[in-house]
Every structure is written in C-alpha cells, then in structure tokens.
Amino acid sequence: MANTIIIHLSNEDPIVGEVDELPTADDTIIALTNPRRRDGKDVQYLAADIIKVIWPIAQISFIEVMPSEDEERIIGFVRE
C-alpha cells in the first residue's frame, strides 16, 4: 500500500508524492512516485513526463505523512 507524503526540501516548495514504504533511519535516499506540488500542478524543475524521482535524504528538511483513507474513516471530525 502506497503512503502519500509531503517532503520539504531545503530552500524549495514542498512536494507531494507516494512511496511504497516509509524511509527508515538507515535510508540515504527516498524514491517518490508521481511528484507534484501541493496544488496538484507539475514541479517546475522536473520534466513533464517524470513518474518517479529519487532524492537524497540529506536534502530533505522533514517529511509529513498524510493519513490514508482508512484512517480518515476511523478518526474523523467530531463536534459535540
């Protein structure tokens, strides 16, 4: 199952994409499938037909993991 993540590169706009497995402490690279900006537009410095990009972990400030559809159904907004 692919996880949707947002990677924050140093001095760049955040990039959204999918990974098969979340990176571990031993990883030195991250392979991101379907890279795009948060608004869904293409990343300006990547070719238009790119489907997978590999970045070194050293260039990434931090990674956000988006909730899956199953998690959203279990934990939803509750108003009392």
C-alpha positions in Angstrom: 0.0 0.0 0.0 1.4 3.4 -1.0 1.7 6.2 1.5 1.1 9.8 0.4 3.8 12.1 1.8 4.9 15.7 1.6 8.6 16.2 1.5 10.1 19.6 2.5 13.3 20.2 0.6 15.8 22.7 1.7 15.0 26.1 0.1 12.3 24.7 -2.1 8.5 24.4 -2.2 7.1 21.2 -0.6 6.4 18.3 -3.0 3.7 15.7 -2.6 4.0 12.1 -3.8 3.6 8.4 -3.0 6.1 6.0 -1.6 5.8 2.2 -1.2 7.4 2.2 2.2 8.3 5.0 4.6 12.0 5.7 4.9 13.9 4.2 7.8 16.8 5.6 9.8 19.3 3.7 7.6 18.0 5.0 4.3 20.1 7.5 2.4 17.6 8.2 -0.5 13.9 8.4 -1.0 12.0 7.4 -4.2 8.9 9.5 -4.7 6.3 8.4 -7.3 4.0 10.9 -9.0 5.8 14.1 -7.7 3.6 17.2 -7.8 3.2 20.4 -5.9 0.6 20.7 -3.1 -1.9 22.3 -5.5 -1.5 19.3 -7.9 0.5 21.2 -10.6 3.8 19.9 -12.0 7.0 20.7 -10.3 8.6 23.4 -12.5 12.2 22.0 -12.4 11.1 18.4 -13.4 10.3 17.2 -16.9 6.6 16.9 -17.5 6.6 13.1 -18.1 8.5 12.1 -14.9 6.8 9.5 -12.8 9.5 8.7 -10.2 12.2 10.9 -8.6 14.9 9.9 -6.2 16.2 12.4 -3.7 19.0 12.1 -1.1 17.6 12.3 2.4 20.3 14.9 3.2 18.4 17.5 1.1 15.1 16.9 2.9 14.3 19.0 6.0 11.3 16.9 7.1 8.6 14.6 5.8 4.9 14.7 6.5 2.8 11.5 6.2 -0.7 12.1 5.1 -3.5 9.9 6.6 -4.8 7.1 4.5 -8.5 6.8 3.6 -9.0 4.1 6.2 -7.5 6.3 8.9 -9.8 9.2 7.9 -12.9 7.0 8.2 -11.8 5.8 11.7 -10.7 9.2 13.1 -12.9 11.9 11.8 -14.0 15.3 12.9 -16.3 15.2 16.0 -18.4 18.1 17.1 -20.3 18.0 20.3 
